[in-house]
């Protein structure tokens, strides 16, 4: 799968899960949104869960790239870099919290508890 199609599939899957939740996001919805066949998607991702895991990994990689570029930017002062880093980190936590809550049908207040349960 070309990288562009793969990334598009990951982004569309997260968008659909954010709208419909994990269980409300069918492979039919994913194929309609991406224009890819089920066979193509399953060739590269073993399951819907695998799509989600890859999408969250992509989000993490993009966040790390942002942080690296931020701290390599010589035009910003250290204080500006720190402020942008903190704001980006907070936004990332809020986004991930929302995605985890919606994807797994968790109530946002219980997200931390659910994550702790999964990590045991």
N, C-alpha and C positions, 0 to 999 in steps of 0.2 A: 504494500500500500504506500502510495506516495505520502511523504511526511505531511503535506498540506491537507490531504484527505483524512489522515489519521488525527491530526490536531483538530480539524473541523468536527470529526466524529466525537472527540472528547469534549469539546466545548458545547456542542449541541446536546450531548447526553446530560451534562451538568445543568444546562438551561432547562431542559425538559424535567429533570428531577426536581429542580427548584420550583417549577410550576405545578407539577403533578405528584411529587413525591416519588420515592423509589418504586413502590408497587404500582403506582399509576402510570409509570413510564414503561410502555411496552416496547418490544423490539420493532413492532410496526410503526410506532411513533418515531423511534430513532431512525429507522430507514427512511421514513417520509421526510424527516427534517434534514437528513444528510444526503439523500439521493443515492445512498449505497444500498446494495442488496443485503439481506440477512446473511447470505453465504459469505459475502465479502467481509462483513463485520465479524462474523464468527471465525473467519480465517485468521484474523489478527487479534481478536479478543475472545477468550474462551467463554465469557459470560458477561451479563450485565454488571455483575459485581466487579469483574475484571476491568470493565470500562470505567467504572467509578473510581477504582483504585488508581488507574492510569491517569484519569482526569485530575485527581487530587495530587498526584505526583507532578503532573505538568504545572499545576498551580504553585506548588512548592518550588519547582525549578525556576519559574518566572519570578517568584518573590526573591529567591536568592540572587538571581541575575540583577534584579533591581537594586538590591543592597550592595552588590559588588560595584555596579556602575555608580551608585550614589557616593560610595566612599572613595572611588577613583576620580571623582569630579573635582578638579583643582580650583574651579571657580567658586565653590561654596566654602564657607567657613566651617570649622568643626561644629560649632553650635547649630548652624543650618542643617548640616548633615545629621546630627543627633535628632533634631526636631523632625525632620522628614522621615528618619528611620522609625522613630516612635510612632508617628502618625500612620505610616505604612504598616507597621506591625499590628497596631490596634485595628486598623481596617481589615487586615488579613485574618485576625482572630475573629472579628465579627462576621466576616464572610464565611469562614470555615464553620463557625458555630451555627450559623443559619443553614448552611448546606447540610451539615450533619443532622440537624433537627428535622429539616424537611425530608431529606433523603430517607432517613430511618424512622420517620414519623414520631420523632421525639418532641416533647414540649421543651422549648428553649431553656426553661429553668432547670430541667432535669438533664440537660446535655452533659454537664460535667460529671454527674453521677453515672450516666450511661457509659461515658468514656472510661471512667475508673473501673466500672464493672468489666468492660471489654479487655482492659489491660491486666486484669488479675489472672 
